[in-house]
Amino acid sequence: MPCCSAWGCSNRSEKGFKLFKFPRNPARRKIWEVRVKRKNWVASSSASLCEVHFDPSQFETKRADGIRKLKPNAVPTIFSHRRVPTRRKPPTVKKHQPS
């Protein structure tokens, strides 16, 4: 049951999304890891990203078999990284009114 390794992404192959394993080449693998922007994270041998994180230009076009395949030099570019949380105001203290 593989799922996408990108932060906040819950896409899985069972939901119909195509998943792509991280490259074996150490230099290209590092580029993918940096793009994912997960703090203190190193991709495991089973880590993968779903098709949503790749621009359409990163896929091979006009394949006779119709399979959606990444180009050899494809790099993930589409992420919705964690937003910076806004500071909340401290709760107001209500004065107790004697009855």
BAKOLFI-439867 format. One line per field, with one value per residue: residue number from 1; residue in one letter; x, y, z of N, C-alpha, C in turn. Coordinates in steps of 0.1 Angstrom, whole numbers, plus 5000, padded with zeros to 4 digits. Example, Ala and Ser with C-alpha at 12.3 -4.5 7.8 and 13.67 -1.06 7.14 Angstrom:
<sites>
num	c(1,2)
residu	c(A,S)
n.east	c(5132,5128)
n.north	c(4943,4978)
n.up	c(5078,5071)
ca.east	c(5123,5137)
ca.north	c(4955,4989)
ca.up	c(5078,5071)
c.east	c(5132,5129)
c.north	c(4967,5000)
c.up	c(5078,5079)
</sites>
This chain:
<sites>
num	c(1,2,3,4,5,6,7,8,9,10,11,12,13,14,15,16,17,18,19,20,21,22,23,24,25,26,27,28,29,30,31,32,33,34,35,36,37,38,39,40,41,42,43,44,45,46,47,48,49,50,51,52,53,54,55,56,57,58,59,60,61,62,63,64,65,66,67,68,69,70,71,72,73,74,75,76,77,78,79,80,81,82,83,84,85,86,87,88,89,90,91,92,93,94,95,96,97,98,99)
residu	c(M,P,C,C,S,A,W,G,C,S,N,R,S,E,K,G,F,K,L,F,K,F,P,R,N,P,A,R,R,K,I,W,E,V,R,V,K,R,K,N,W,V,A,S,S,S,A,S,L,C,E,V,H,F,D,P,S,Q,F,E,T,K,R,A,D,G,I,R,K,L,K,P,N,A,V,P,T,I,F,S,H,R,R,V,P,T,R,R,K,P,P,T,V,K,K,H,Q,P,S)
n.east	c(5008,5016,5022,5022,5051,5053,5048,5018,5003,4981,4977,4974,4982,4960,4939,4940,4961,4992,5023,5057,5089,5117,5147,5175,5200,5223,5228,5206,5186,5190,5183,5155,5148,5154,5136,5112,5112,5111,5118,5148,5147,5152,5149,5136,5142,5118,5104,5082,5068,5037,5019,5008,5027,5043,5050,5032,5050,5071,5067,5069,5059,5034,5034,5033,5022,5006,5012,5019,5048,5077,5101,5136,5152,5134,5120,5104,5081,5057,5043,5024,5034,5038,5020,5029,5021,4997,5000,4981,4959,4961,4938,4910,4905,4878,4860,4848,4816,4801,4770)
n.north	c(4988,5015,5050,5085,5104,5131,5159,5163,5152,5127,5109,5078,5046,5030,5048,5055,5070,5074,5064,5073,5060,5072,5084,5061,5071,5088,5117,5127,5117,5132,5157,5154,5149,5173,5190,5180,5190,5182,5182,5170,5145,5115,5099,5066,5033,5026,5049,5072,5095,5110,5114,5139,5158,5165,5185,5186,5187,5171,5146,5118,5121,5111,5083,5050,5029,5041,5044,5064,5079,5091,5115,5108,5128,5140,5162,5168,5194,5206,5214,5217,5231,5231,5257,5287,5289,5311,5335,5333,5353,5359,5343,5363,5376,5371,5392,5383,5389,5397,5384)
n.up	c(5000,4989,4994,4988,4994,4999,5020,5036,5016,5007,4987,4971,4955,4955,4953,4927,4918,4901,4912,4916,4921,4941,4925,4918,4914,4933,4931,4917,4933,4957,4948,4945,4972,4984,4971,4982,5007,5035,5068,5082,5068,5050,5020,5018,5005,4995,4991,4975,4950,4941,4909,4909,4918,4897,4869,4838,4817,4825,4818,4795,4761,4738,4738,4726,4740,4758,4785,4814,4818,4835,4823,4819,4832,4850,4874,4905,4910,4919,4948,4979,5003,5039,5055,5072,5105,5119,5145,5173,5192,5227,5250,5261,5293,5312,5334,5365,5376,5406,5418)
ca.east	c(5000,5024,5015,5031,5060,5052,5041,5004,4997,4976,4974,4978,4979,4946,4930,4941,4972,5004,5034,5070,5099,5128,5158,5186,5212,5224,5227,5192,5178,5192,5175,5141,5146,5154,5123,5101,5113,5107,5129,5156,5141,5160,5140,5139,5142,5104,5098,5077,5059,5026,5020,5004,5038,5051,5044,5030,5062,5080,5063,5072,5047,5031,5039,5024,5015,4997,5017,5024,5062,5085,5113,5148,5157,5123,5122,5091,5080,5045,5040,5017,5042,5032,5019,5034,5010,4996,5000,4968,4958,4958,4924,4907,4901,4865,4859,4837,4808,4793,4755)
ca.north	c(5000,5027,5063,5096,5108,5146,5164,5167,5145,5114,5101,5064,5039,5025,5059,5057,5078,5068,5067,5072,5059,5082,5078,5054,5079,5096,5131,5130,5114,5143,5168,5151,5150,5187,5195,5176,5199,5176,5184,5158,5133,5109,5089,5052,5026,5025,5062,5076,5107,5108,5122,5153,5167,5167,5193,5178,5187,5162,5132,5115,5123,5103,5069,5041,5020,5049,5045,5077,5076,5103,5116,5104,5139,5146,5167,5172,5208,5210,5210,5226,5229,5236,5271,5292,5291,5325,5336,5336,5362,5351,5345,5374,5372,5377,5395,5377,5399,5390,5386)
ca.up	c(5000,4989,4994,4984,5005,5001,5032,5034,5004,5011,4975,4971,4943,4956,4949,4913,4914,4897,4921,4910,4931,4940,4916,4925,4913,4945,4929,4914,4945,4966,4943,4948,4986,4987,4966,4991,5019,5048,5077,5086,5062,5039,5013,5019,4992,4990,4990,4961,4949,4931,4897,4912,4921,4885,4858,4826,4808,4830,4813,4781,4753,4726,4740,4719,4749,4767,4799,4818,4823,4837,4815,4827,4841,4856,4888,4910,4911,4925,4962,4987,5016,5051,5057,5084,5113,5123,5159,5179,5203,5239,5253,5270,5307,5316,5348,5372,5382,5416,5416)
c.east	c(5009,5016,5026,5038,5060,5044,5027,4996,4993,4972,4981,4975,4965,4936,4931,4952,4985,5015,5047,5081,5110,5139,5168,5199,5212,5222,5212,5182,5178,5183,5160,5139,5146,5141,5112,5101,5107,5120,5135,5150,5150,5150,5145,5139,5128,5097,5094,5069,5049,5027,5016,5015,5047,5043,5042,5042,5072,5078,5066,5058,5046,5036,5028,5016,5005,5001,5023,5038,5069,5097,5125,5153,5146,5126,5108,5091,5068,5042,5032,5023,5034,5032,5024,5022,5009,4995,4985,4969,4956,4944,4921,4902,4888,4865,4846,4829,4799,4778,4749)
c.north	c(5013,5040,5074,5101,5124,5149,5168,5160,5131,5105,5088,5057,5034,5035,5062,5066,5070,5073,5064,5071,5069,5075,5071,5062,5089,5112,5135,5128,5126,5155,5166,5153,5165,5194,5192,5185,5194,5176,5171,5145,5129,5099,5075,5046,5025,5038,5066,5089,5104,5117,5136,5163,5169,5175,5184,5177,5177,5147,5131,5116,5114,5089,5060,5032,5028,5050,5059,5075,5090,5103,5113,5115,5146,5150,5172,5187,5214,5205,5221,5225,5236,5251,5275,5295,5306,5325,5340,5345,5354,5353,5356,5369,5379,5380,5389,5388,5392,5394,5390)
c.up	c(5000,4988,4991,4996,5007,5013,5029,5023,5009,4999,4975,4958,4943,4952,4934,4908,4911,4906,4914,4922,4930,4932,4924,4924,4925,4942,4926,4926,4955,4961,4946,4963,4990,4983,4975,5003,5032,5057,5082,5081,5050,5033,5015,5005,4986,4989,4976,4962,4939,4919,4899,4913,4909,4875,4846,4817,4813,4825,4799,4773,4742,4727,4733,4728,4759,4781,4802,4825,4824,4827,4824,4836,4848,4871,4893,4913,4918,4939,4969,5001,5027,5052,5071,5093,5118,5139,5164,5190,5216,5243,5263,5283,5310,5331,5354,5379,5393,5414,5429)
</sites>
